[in-house]
Amino acid sequence: MPTDKLLELEGLTKYFYKPMGLLGRRKQVVQSVDHVSLHILRHETFGLVGESGCGKSTLGRTITRLYKPTEGKILYDGTDISHLTGPQLLPYRKRIQMIFQDPYSSLDPRKTASYSIEEAMKVHHIGDTARERRQKALEYLQEVGLD
């Protein structure tokens, strides 16, 4: 059931456990993301800013479910995706992605923005033909003000 909130985080937490001691029986808890709550509205642009090592990438990887949350909920379009696994996550992985600040790690400067979008669509089996993907990519670019 779609809402105005595209993404909502409720107390999202991600801890890592680092083995300690001679045999590694004790664990040191590394609190990377601690009880984050926020929401992003549909058609809203959201930027996450912070100093190096503050947990921005870990938060993004947890939202995209590359990391399993320690606690909390990730609601995408009204559906709790916090505990989905494998095939259950596929429809959401097509729709949720991170874009890093360094464009050279995300984009190939020798290719057009349209080409990069078309390649992603091809990987996710969006559009039956190259022509369809090209048309849809151009529509997406126009929608965000890039001609």
C-alpha positions in Angstrom: 0.0 0.0 0.0 1.9 3.1 -1.2 2.2 6.1 1.1 3.8 9.5 0.8 6.8 8.0 2.7 8.9 6.1 0.3 11.5 5.1 2.9 11.1 5.1 6.6 13.7 4.0 9.2 12.6 3.2 12.8 15.4 2.9 15.3 17.7 1.3 12.7 20.8 0.0 14.3 23.9 -1.9 12.9 26.6 -3.2 15.3 29.6 -5.2 14.3 31.2 -7.7 16.6 35.0 -7.9 16.7 36.7 -10.9 18.3 39.0 -10.1 21.2 41.4 -12.1 23.4 43.7 -15.0 22.6 40.9 -17.4 21.4 38.5 -14.7 20.2 35.8 -15.7 22.6 35.1 -12.2 23.9 33.6 -9.8 21.4 34.1 -6.1 21.2 30.9 -4.3 20.0 31.5 -1.6 17.4 28.4 0.6 17.2 28.4 1.8 13.6 24.8 3.0 13.3 22.8 3.5 16.4 19.0 3.9 16.5 18.5 6.1 13.3 15.0 7.2 12.6 14.0 9.2 9.5 11.7 9.2 6.5 12.2 10.2 2.9 9.1 11.3 1.0 8.3 10.1 -2.5 10.0 12.3 -5.2 12.2 13.8 -2.5 16.0 14.1 -2.9 17.9 13.1 0.2 21.6 13.7 0.9 23.5 12.2 3.9 26.5 14.2 5.1 29.0 13.6 7.9 32.6 13.3 8.7 34.7 10.3 7.6 34.0 7.2 9.7 30.6 8.4 11.1 28.6 5.5 9.6 27.2 7.0 6.4 28.1 4.1 4.1 27.2 1.6 6.8 23.7 3.2 7.0 23.4 3.0 3.2 24.5 -0.6 3.1 22.1 -1.5 5.8 19.2 0.3 4.1 20.0 -1.5 0.8 20.2 -4.7 2.9 23.8 -5.5 2.0 24.1 -5.6 5.8 21.5 -7.2 8.0 20.2 -4.7 10.6 21.0 -5.5 14.3 17.7 -3.8 15.3 15.0 -1.6 13.9 12.8 -1.4 10.9 13.4 -0.5 7.2 10.0 0.3 5.6 10.2 0.7 1.8 6.9 1.9 0.3 5.1 0.6 3.4 6.7 -2.8 3.4 9.0 -3.9 6.1 12.1 -5.2 4.3 14.3 -5.5 7.5 14.2 -9.2 7.6 13.7 -10.2 4.0 16.4 -12.5 2.5 17.6 -13.7 -0.9 14.8 -13.9 -3.5 12.4 -11.8 -1.3 14.8 -8.9 -1.6 15.2 -8.9 -5.4 12.3 -6.6 -6.2 13.6 -4.1 -3.8 17.2 -4.3 -4.9 16.1 -3.1 -8.3 14.6 0.0 -6.7 17.0 0.9 -3.9 20.6 2.0 -4.6 23.3 4.1 -3.1 25.1 6.9 -5.1 28.5 7.7 -3.6 30.0 11.2 -3.6 32.9 10.2 -5.8 31.4 10.1 -9.3 34.4 8.1 -10.6 33.5 5.2 -8.4 29.9 5.2 -9.6 30.1 6.4 -13.2 32.3 5.9 -16.1 33.4 9.3 -17.3 33.8 8.0 -20.9 30.1 7.1 -21.0 27.0 9.3 -21.1 24.6 9.4 -18.2 22.0 7.9 -20.4 24.2 4.9 -21.3 24.9 4.3 -17.5 21.1 4.3 -16.8 20.5 1.9 -19.8 23.2 -0.5 -18.6 21.5 -0.7 -15.1 18.2 -1.3 -16.8 19.7 -4.1 -18.8 21.1 -5.7 -15.7 17.8 -5.6 -14.0 15.8 -6.8 -17.1 13.9 -3.5 -17.4 12.7 -2.9 -21.0 12.6 -5.6 -23.7 14.7 -3.8 -26.3 17.6 -1.4 -26.4 15.3 1.1 -28.0 12.9 0.9 -25.1 15.7 1.2 -22.5 17.0 4.3 -24.4 13.6 6.0 -24.4 13.0 5.2 -20.7 16.5 6.5 -19.8 15.8 9.8 -21.6 12.5 10.1 -19.8 14.2 9.6 -16.4 16.9 12.2 -17.2 14.2 14.7 -18.2 12.3 14.0 -15.1 15.2 15.1 -12.9 16.0 18.1 -15.2 18.9 16.7 -17.2 18.4 17.0 -20.9 
